[in-house]
Amino acid sequence: MHIDATELRRTGGVLASHGAEVGGERARLAADDGRPWGGDRLGAPFDAAYLGACGAALDLLGMLAAGVSRAGADLAAVAARTEQADGVSAAAFGRSA
């Protein structure tokens, strides 16, 4: 089995970057307090329902951002461990990796 550690590390960086982007968008959305529907008798019930759904969506975006970032870090760790294992194996055979 061949693992291209360089490509794995690059892909891990891309995933980590995407996770950070999603986290940034989540923060931007959470900071947006605009409520164009107002607080009248129609706006108030909508507001209550919207805020509940919005909170759930923001929570999911936060979990997505963390998961994608973690996947990127995990790929980078696999690349590092693969290179380390290749080096140990090569040394055991008296060759360079």
VEXDREN-2710 file (C-alpha; in Angstrom, 1 decimal):
% VEXDREN-2710
k/r/px/py/pz
1/MET/0.0/0.0/0.0
2/HIS/1.4/3.4/-1.0
3/ILE/0.5/6.5/0.9
4/ASP/1.6/9.8/-0.6
5/ALA/2.5/11.7/2.6
6/THR/3.0/15.0/0.7
7/GLU/-0.4/14.8/-0.9
8/LEU/-2.0/13.7/2.3
9/ARG/-0.5/16.6/4.2
10/ARG/-1.6/19.1/1.5
11/THR/-5.1/17.7/1.5
12/GLY/-5.1/17.9/5.3
13/GLY/-4.2/21.6/5.1
14/VAL/-7.0/22.2/2.5
15/LEU/-9.5/20.5/4.8
16/ALA/-8.3/22.5/7.8
17/SER/-8.6/25.7/5.8
18/HIS/-12.2/24.8/4.8
19/GLY/-13.1/24.1/8.4
20/ALA/-11.8/27.5/9.4
21/GLU/-13.8/29.1/6.6
22/VAL/-17.0/27.4/7.8
23/GLY/-16.2/28.5/11.4
24/GLY/-15.8/32.0/10.2
25/GLU/-19.1/32.0/8.4
26/ARG/-20.8/30.6/11.4
27/ALA/-19.4/33.4/13.6
28/ARG/-20.5/36.0/11.0
29/LEU/-24.0/34.5/10.9
30/ALA/-24.2/34.3/14.7
31/ALA/-23.2/38.0/14.9
32/ASP/-25.9/39.1/12.5
33/ASP/-28.8/40.3/14.6
34/GLY/-30.9/41.7/11.8
35/ARG/-34.6/41.0/12.2
36/PRO/-36.4/42.6/9.2
37/TRP/-39.7/41.0/10.1
38/GLY/-40.2/43.3/13.1
39/GLY/-41.9/42.6/16.4
40/ASP/-45.6/43.1/15.6
41/ARG/-48.2/40.3/16.1
42/LEU/-47.0/38.4/13.0
43/GLY/-43.3/39.1/13.5
44/ALA/-43.1/38.0/17.2
45/PRO/-44.1/34.4/16.6
46/PHE/-41.9/34.2/13.5
47/ASP/-39.0/35.5/15.6
48/ALA/-39.5/32.9/18.2
49/ALA/-39.5/30.0/15.7
50/TYR/-36.7/31.5/13.6
51/LEU/-34.4/31.9/16.6
52/GLY/-34.8/28.3/17.6
53/ALA/-34.1/27.0/14.1
54/CYS/-31.3/29.5/13.7
55/GLY/-29.6/28.3/16.9
56/ALA/-29.8/24.7/15.8
57/ALA/-28.4/25.6/12.4
58/LEU/-25.5/27.5/14.0
59/ASP/-24.8/24.6/16.3
60/LEU/-24.6/22.3/13.3
61/LEU/-22.3/24.6/11.4
62/GLY/-20.1/24.8/14.5
63/MET/-19.9/21.0/14.6
64/LEU/-19.3/20.8/10.8
65/ALA/-16.4/23.3/11.1
66/ALA/-14.8/21.4/14.0
67/GLY/-15.2/18.1/12.2
68/VAL/-13.7/19.2/8.9
69/SER/-10.8/20.9/10.8
70/ARG/-10.2/17.8/12.8
71/ALA/-10.2/15.6/9.7
72/GLY/-7.6/17.9/8.2
73/ALA/-5.4/17.6/11.3
74/ASP/-5.9/13.8/11.3
75/LEU/-4.7/13.6/7.7
76/ALA/-1.6/15.6/8.5
77/ALA/-1.0/13.3/11.5
78/VAL/-1.3/10.2/9.2
79/ALA/1.2/11.7/6.9
80/ALA/3.7/12.3/9.7
81/ARG/3.2/8.8/11.1
82/THR/3.6/7.3/7.7
83/GLU/6.9/9.1/7.1
84/GLN/8.1/8.1/10.6
85/ALA/7.1/4.4/10.0
86/ASP/8.8/4.5/6.6
87/GLY/12.0/5.9/8.1
88/VAL/12.0/3.2/10.9
89/SER/11.4/0.5/8.3
90/ALA/14.1/1.8/6.0
91/ALA/16.6/2.0/8.9
92/ALA/15.8/-1.6/9.9
93/PHE/16.9/-2.7/6.4
94/GLY/19.9/-0.4/6.4
95/ARG/18.5/1.8/3.6
96/SER/17.3/5.4/3.4
97/ALA/13.6/6.1/3.1
END
